[in-house]
Structure formats: C-alpha cells, structure tokens
Amino acid sequence: MRKDGSTLETILTYLKYLKIERETPSLNYLQRLIHHHLSMIPYETFSKFHYFQEKMNFVPSLETFVENLVERGWGGTCYTLNINFSRLLSSLGFECSLVRVIPGHVAIMVTIDGRKFYVDVGYGSPIMKPVELDSKRRHVLHGFGEEIIFEKRTSDRFEIDRRSNGKSFVRKEIEWIPLTEEDITEDIDSSYFDHDHNTTMRRITAVRFNGHECYFLRDRTIKVMTYRNIREIQLKDRNKWLKLVQEVYQIDETSLIESIGFLETRGVHLFGGA
C-alpha cells in the first residue's frame, strides 16, 4: 500500500480508534490488534444496507471505512471488516493475503516468520487470537457460550464449526489458499444480491464484544452472552429499540432508521406494517 500523507493519517486514525499504538509486526502485536478490533468495532449490517442503496463501492476504501467508523460508528460485515483489517495489517508491515471461506465469507492469512495464521475479525465470533491451522489437526476455541472448532480436511482445506450447547449452528470450509482482493470480486458481489434467499440482506444483525459480555442483535432481539449465561431482551417498541441499539453498538440513529426502512421496502416489517 502506498503510504502518502492521507493514507498515513488514515492508518493512525484507525489505530487511535482501536486504542493501540503502532509497533513492529509480531505475533503478540497481531493478537492484541485482533482483540482490540473485536472489542471496538462491531459486526453489523446497517452500513451494508447503506452502501447498497448508495450504489457505492461495496467494500469501502480504507479511508471511507475509517471515516464512517469514526463519524457513524460503522463496522461492517465480513468483507468490509476483514478486507480493511488486512489493509491495515499490510500497512503496518504484516504479510497478508485473503482466504475464501465457503459459503459467503472471507478471512485473512497472516504469515509471520514462515508460519501461517488464520485471522478473522468479521465473523461476529470470538476468534480472539490468530490460529496456526497447520500446527495440528484440530483447534478448539471457547468464548461467550460458543465453541469454535477448526479441523483439517486436506492440505489446503479446513472446516470451521461454530457450536452452542454442543450443537453446530454454522459450519463453513476454509480454502487455505492465499488470494488478492481482485480474486474475490464475485464473492463480494454475491453477498449483495438483493433477493430473499440472501438472508444477510433481509435481516438486521449486529455483534459487539464488550469486556466479559457479547451483545448479539438479530432484528428485535438482543442476546447478552457472558461466559456463564445468556439472557434475551425482546424489543417490540420501535423507540426503545432505537435507543438501546444506539447505546449498545454506538451506531448513529440515522443508520438505524434507514435500515428499518430498507427492510420494509422488501416486505420485512420489524415493528408492524403491511
């Protein structure tokens, strides 16, 4: 990445938002960057709906991403989050590539001293550290009532299985092959398909990790998860929903109202209607 004055300023603003200083690339620094990113920047679909309606570049530039992060509290879904995090890592001197995760996901491969690590800040999942997939056949992470299992299938294929209470609720396959942004253009386009089969474009989702709590929003329900229990908050009143969602996710109210309207025009009425 070319480090002209504006790009350098963007990088420093990004790091300031993450509340972390610039350091020499290392595994320890990478782990702290991941932890800060998951704690400070939400997975959310509000910005995805906005970018779609504005017919903007579906994955915003690093400058646009950081500007909207600071001014509107936006994070994004997997493509926006992981691609921009990989841009940040590359600008800091890390060796990065993207990796396709099937179906409908992208993650990052970071190489440090010849060792390859799986990094993912865009899954709405507590993958709080880099995972060296090739170091053993099976890796298991735990957090907020979730168990994340990475299992080797072939030399360049790994399964990632997310489980709750011992039951799998989403399972994907990692293609452990380095890719560029250009290689996944069609994947990004597919994620924005405006039809009912693409559930991402038909429901509101947001995830934020805050210390010992994880807040998971799906339409009118917020699950508050700790390492010990899960409680649900049902929000049937539009004004109460707006107030709490804005408070929890630090997203500007205009984006929330826009998202409600976006879904309504597609026949999804969160708070009554036709």
LINVEN-V291059 format. One record per residue. N is the residue number from 1. PSI is psi in whole degrees, -180 to 180 (none if undefined). D_FIRST is the distance of its C-alpha to the first C-alpha in Angstrom with 2 decimals. Layout:
BEGIN
n: (N,N)
psi: (PSI,PSI)
d_first: (D_FIRST,D_FIRST)
END
This chain:
BEGIN
n: (1,2,3,4,5,6,7,8,9,10,11,12,13,14,15,16,17,18,19,20,21,22,23,24,25,26,27,28,29,30,31,32,33,34,35,36,37,38,39,40,41,42,43,44,45,46,47,48,49,50,51,52,53,54,55,56,57,58,59,60,61,62,63,64,65,66,67,68,69,70,71,72,73,74,75,76,77,78,79,80,81,82,83,84,85,86,87,88,89,90,91,92,93,94,95,96,97,98,99,100,101,102,103,104,105,106,107,108,109,110,111,112,113,114,115,116,117,118,119,120,121,122,123,124,125,126,127,128,129,130,131,132,133,134,135,136,137,138,139,140,141,142,143,144,145,146,147,148,149,150,151,152,153,154,155,156,157,158,159,160,161,162,163,164,165,166,167,168,169,170,171,172,173,174,175,176,177,178,179,180,181,182,183,184,185,186,187,188,189,190,191,192,193,194,195,196,197,198,199,200,201,202,203,204,205,206,207,208,209,210,211,212,213,214,215,216,217,218,219,220,221,222,223,224,225,226,227,228,229,230,231,232,233,234,235,236,237,238,239,240,241,242,243,244,245,246,247,248,249,250,251,252,253,254,255,256,257,258,259,260,261,262,263,264,265,266,267,268,269,270,271,272,273,274)
psi: (135,127,70,-178,-43,-39,-43,-42,-40,-44,-45,-36,-41,-49,-39,-41,-37,-9,49,144,164,134,171,138,134,166,-40,-43,-42,-44,-40,-37,-43,-48,-44,-40,-48,-29,-30,-25,123,151,127,154,-5,-47,-32,-45,-41,-49,-38,-46,-34,-4,39,172,123,-35,111,154,164,-41,-44,-41,-48,-39,-47,-28,-47,-44,-29,-5,13,146,-93,-172,-169,-43,-46,-46,-52,-36,-43,-31,-38,-35,-43,-49,-43,-41,-24,-4,5,150,112,148,164,156,139,136,121,132,149,39,160,146,-169,140,120,126,123,119,42,-4,136,128,139,127,137,103,14,27,-2,31,147,58,80,2,160,141,121,87,-39,-9,-24,166,-31,131,141,125,152,147,133,48,10,144,126,118,124,127,131,132,-48,-174,-28,25,130,144,139,119,119,127,149,129,37,-2,135,132,-13,137,130,169,126,123,104,62,125,134,162,173,-38,-30,-21,20,-44,-35,-43,-46,-43,-33,-18,7,127,70,164,-22,-19,90,-26,-32,9,12,156,130,139,141,133,135,126,93,-117,12,149,130,119,113,130,103,-104,10,130,123,128,111,134,-174,-8,-32,173,133,152,142,117,127,94,-17,127,-44,-39,-38,-49,-44,-46,-41,-40,-40,-43,-43,-7,37,139,146,-35,-41,-38,-44,-42,-41,-39,-45,-38,-45,-38,-40,-13,17,13,109,105,-29,53,176,-164,none)
d_first: (0.00,3.79,6.17,9.17,12.22,12.03,8.70,10.19,13.41,12.28,11.10,14.45,16.35,15.23,16.39,19.47,20.37,20.20,22.41,20.61,19.35,16.26,17.36,16.74,15.77,19.13,21.05,22.88,19.89,18.46,21.92,22.18,18.91,20.33,23.70,22.57,20.50,23.57,25.82,24.09,22.54,24.90,24.81,26.45,27.28,28.07,24.64,24.64,27.94,26.71,23.65,26.08,28.70,26.46,25.15,21.60,18.51,19.64,16.40,15.37,11.99,10.64,12.52,15.58,15.67,15.81,18.21,20.50,20.33,21.65,24.02,25.36,24.84,23.09,21.30,21.60,22.56,20.89,18.32,17.11,17.36,15.99,13.04,11.94,12.95,10.89,7.71,9.30,10.33,7.20,6.14,9.79,9.85,11.48,11.71,11.65,13.07,15.04,18.82,21.45,24.34,27.46,28.63,26.11,23.50,20.06,18.99,16.45,17.01,15.86,17.04,18.45,20.77,21.35,22.34,20.86,20.96,21.27,19.62,20.65,20.51,21.40,24.86,26.97,28.20,28.56,26.33,25.85,24.55,22.55,25.02,25.33,26.87,28.08,29.96,32.91,34.28,34.39,32.55,33.99,32.48,34.60,34.14,35.88,38.43,35.93,35.74,32.61,33.41,31.09,33.19,32.46,33.88,32.69,30.27,27.35,28.93,29.46,31.32,30.37,33.50,33.79,37.37,39.49,43.03,42.76,42.02,38.91,37.51,34.32,33.38,30.35,29.19,25.91,24.80,23.28,21.24,17.43,16.00,12.96,12.80,14.77,17.38,18.44,18.83,22.59,22.61,20.99,23.50,26.30,25.56,26.43,29.66,32.22,35.24,37.39,36.33,32.82,33.91,30.55,31.30,34.89,34.76,33.19,31.46,29.89,29.45,28.99,29.58,31.40,32.72,35.53,35.44,33.54,34.13,34.01,34.80,36.07,37.59,40.51,40.44,38.55,38.91,38.68,38.17,38.71,39.21,42.91,43.46,42.30,43.76,43.34,43.44,44.67,43.81,46.07,46.17,43.35,43.41,43.42,40.51,38.49,39.37,38.64,35.41,34.06,35.26,33.86,30.42,29.88,29.10,30.37,33.72,32.85,30.40,33.21,35.76,33.53,33.09,36.86,37.42,34.84,36.77,40.15,39.52,38.95,42.17,40.90,42.85,42.06,44.77,47.49,47.82,48.81)
END
